[in-house]
Amino acid sequence: MLRANARALNVPDADVDGYLTAARTTDRHAFRKASNDAIDFRLPPRTSPCRVLAVAGENEHDLTKRSLAEIAAAFPNGEARLAPGVGHAWSGENPDLFTAMIRAHLSGSALPDALTHA
């Protein structure tokens, strides 16, 4: 099951052993709780003036991609973007784009052109 999960997340072959080792240290109850929390998540009924950037890979599950606009709309300073050609674990699939996005967002600079509007 862990190997199938590693494939689904596009973990590079060179990193699979490390991924498996780390995954085996995860407490099953913590994993189950985190999964349930993700399933039960609802946006809070209040807004925050914080800048919020909701991003997913364009190959992510449709439910996740559809949620981006809703998340961004819940915040007056929210934005929703898609990262091209990547899926759920896109920060590992395209770490250069991920790093550029984080740096731009934190500094208030323009986001990388590769990120498309969701």
Secondary structure by P-SEA (a helix, b strand, c coil): caaaaaaaacccccaaaaaaaaaaaccaaaaaaaaaaaaaccccccccccbbbbbbcccccaaaaaaaaaaaaaccbbbbbbbcccccccccccaaaaaaaaaaaaaccccccccccc
